[in-house]
Amino acid sequence: MIAYSVNEVIELAVQIEQNGFAFYHEASKRKDLDNESKALIEFLRDEELRHEKTFLALRDDKDMSNLELTQDWELVSQYLKTIVDARIFNSKDAAIKKAAGAKDLMEILDFAIAFEKDTLLYFHALKDSIEFPGTRKILARIITEEVSHVLKLNDYKKSLSK
C-alpha cells in the first residue's frame, strides 16, 4: 500500500474539519434546540472553520515540503487512512444527514462526541509522525482544542441528564 504524502494528510485534515463544520452548521438549524444548545453548536461550528483555515495555511507553508517524517511513515499513513475510512462523518453529505436525522439533542451530542474523538485519533497519529517542531506545535494546539470540545460536549450532555 502506498503511503499518503504530507500534503494528502493535510488535505484529509481539511476535509475532516469541513465535514465537522457541515454537521454543526446543519445541527444549528434545528428548531428543537434551546438557545444554550444552539450557542454550543454554533461555537463548535466556528471552531471547525477556524481549524480548517489553520490546516489550509499549514498546507501552503513552504516548510511543509521539507518535513521530516518518522521512519514508520508508511505504517502511520495506512493507520491514518483506516481512521479516515471508518470515521463517523466520512463526507459532508453524511455529516448533514446525521445532523438532520438525529432524533434529539442527545443524539446530536453523541454524534458530535464521536466525531471529535475520531478527529483526535487522526491528529494524534499525525502529530506523532511529523518531526518538524512548528507543525507539531500547531497540531498540539489543535489537539488541546479538540479535547476541550469533547469535554464541553460531555459536560453539557451530563448537565442535560440531571
C-alpha positions as CSV (number, residue, x, y, z in Angstrom):
1,M,0.0,0.0,0.0
2,I,1.3,3.4,-0.9
3,A,1.8,6.0,1.9
4,Y,0.0,9.3,1.8
5,S,2.1,12.3,1.2
6,V,2.1,15.0,3.8
7,N,0.0,17.2,1.6
8,E,-2.6,14.5,1.3
9,V,-2.7,14.1,5.0
10,I,-3.2,17.8,5.5
11,E,-5.9,17.7,2.9
12,L,-7.6,15.0,4.8
13,A,-7.4,17.1,7.9
14,V,-9.1,19.9,6.0
15,Q,-11.8,17.6,4.9
16,I,-12.4,16.3,8.4
17,E,-12.8,19.9,9.6
18,Q,-15.2,20.7,6.6
19,N,-17.3,17.7,7.5
20,G,-17.5,18.8,11.1
21,F,-18.5,22.2,10.0
22,A,-21.2,20.8,7.8
23,F,-22.5,18.7,10.8
24,Y,-22.6,21.6,13.3
25,H,-24.0,24.0,10.7
26,E,-26.8,21.7,9.9
27,A,-27.4,20.9,13.5
28,S,-27.6,24.6,14.4
29,K,-30.6,25.0,12.0
30,R,-32.7,22.6,14.0
31,K,-35.9,24.1,15.5
32,D,-35.8,21.7,18.6
33,L,-32.7,23.4,20.1
34,D,-32.9,25.8,23.0
35,N,-30.6,28.9,23.0
36,E,-27.9,27.4,25.1
37,S,-27.7,24.2,22.9
38,K,-27.7,26.3,19.8
39,A,-24.9,28.5,21.1
40,L,-22.7,25.5,21.9
41,I,-23.3,24.0,18.5
42,E,-22.5,27.3,16.8
43,F,-19.3,27.7,18.8
44,L,-18.2,24.2,17.7
45,R,-19.1,25.0,14.1
46,D,-17.0,28.1,14.2
47,E,-14.1,26.1,15.7
48,E,-14.2,23.7,12.8
49,L,-14.0,26.6,10.4
50,R,-11.0,28.1,12.3
51,H,-9.2,24.7,12.3
52,E,-9.8,24.4,8.6
53,K,-8.2,27.7,8.0
54,T,-5.2,26.6,10.1
55,F,-4.7,23.5,8.0
56,L,-5.1,25.4,4.8
57,A,-2.3,27.8,5.9
58,L,-0.2,24.8,7.0
59,R,-0.7,23.1,3.6
60,D,0.6,26.3,1.9
61,D,3.6,26.7,4.3
62,K,6.9,26.4,2.4
63,D,8.4,24.5,5.4
64,M,5.8,21.6,4.8
65,S,7.8,20.5,1.7
66,N,10.8,19.9,4.0
67,L,9.2,18.0,6.7
68,E,11.0,15.1,8.3
69,L,8.7,12.2,8.7
70,T,9.2,9.3,11.2
71,Q,10.8,6.1,9.8
72,D,7.4,4.3,10.0
73,W,5.6,6.9,7.9
74,E,4.1,4.2,5.6
75,L,2.6,2.4,8.5
76,V,1.3,5.6,10.1
77,S,-0.1,6.6,6.7
78,Q,-2.0,3.4,6.5
79,Y,-3.3,3.9,10.0
80,L,-4.5,7.4,9.1
81,K,-6.3,6.1,6.1
82,T,-8.1,3.5,8.3
83,I,-9.2,6.3,10.7
84,V,-10.5,8.3,7.8
85,D,-12.3,5.4,6.2
86,A,-14.0,4.5,9.5
87,R,-14.9,7.9,10.8
88,I,-18.5,8.8,11.6
89,F,-18.7,11.6,9.1
90,N,-16.9,10.4,6.0
91,S,-18.4,13.1,3.8
92,K,-20.2,16.4,4.1
93,D,-23.4,14.7,3.0
94,A,-23.1,12.0,5.7
95,A,-22.5,14.7,8.3
96,I,-25.5,16.7,7.2
97,K,-27.7,13.6,7.2
98,K,-26.6,12.7,10.8
99,A,-27.4,16.2,12.0
100,A,-30.8,16.4,10.2
101,G,-31.8,12.9,11.1
102,A,-30.8,12.9,14.7
103,K,-33.8,12.1,16.9
104,D,-33.0,14.6,19.5
105,L,-30.3,16.8,21.1
106,M,-28.8,13.8,23.0
107,E,-28.2,12.0,19.7
108,I,-26.6,15.2,18.2
109,L,-24.3,15.3,21.2
110,D,-23.4,11.6,20.8
111,F,-22.6,12.1,17.1
112,A,-20.5,15.2,17.9
113,I,-18.6,13.4,20.6
114,A,-17.9,10.5,18.3
115,F,-16.7,13.0,15.6
116,E,-14.4,14.8,17.9
117,K,-12.9,11.5,19.1
118,D,-12.3,10.4,15.5
119,T,-10.6,13.7,14.9
120,L,-8.4,13.3,17.9
121,L,-7.3,9.9,16.8
122,Y,-6.3,11.3,13.4
123,F,-4.5,14.4,14.8
124,H,-2.6,12.4,17.5
125,A,-1.3,9.9,14.9
126,L,-0.3,12.8,12.6
127,K,1.4,14.7,15.3
128,D,3.4,11.6,16.4
129,S,4.6,11.0,12.9
130,I,5.9,14.5,12.0
131,E,9.2,15.7,13.5
132,F,9.1,19.4,12.4
133,P,8.6,21.4,15.7
134,G,6.5,24.1,14.1
135,T,3.9,21.6,12.7
136,R,3.9,19.6,15.9
137,K,3.2,22.8,17.9
138,I,0.2,23.6,15.7
139,L,-1.1,20.1,15.9
140,A,-0.6,20.0,19.7
141,R,-2.7,23.2,20.0
142,I,-5.5,21.8,17.8
143,I,-5.4,18.5,19.8
144,T,-5.9,20.5,23.0
145,E,-8.8,22.4,21.5
146,E,-10.4,19.1,20.3
147,V,-10.0,17.6,23.7
148,S,-11.7,20.7,25.2
149,H,-14.6,20.1,22.7
150,V,-15.1,16.5,23.8
151,L,-15.1,17.7,27.5
152,K,-17.6,20.5,26.7
153,L,-19.9,18.2,24.9
154,N,-19.7,15.6,27.6
155,D,-20.2,18.1,30.4
156,Y,-23.2,19.6,28.5
157,K,-24.7,16.1,27.9
158,K,-24.3,15.3,31.6
159,S,-26.0,18.6,32.6
160,L,-29.0,17.6,30.5
161,S,-29.4,14.3,32.1
162,K,-29.7,15.7,35.6
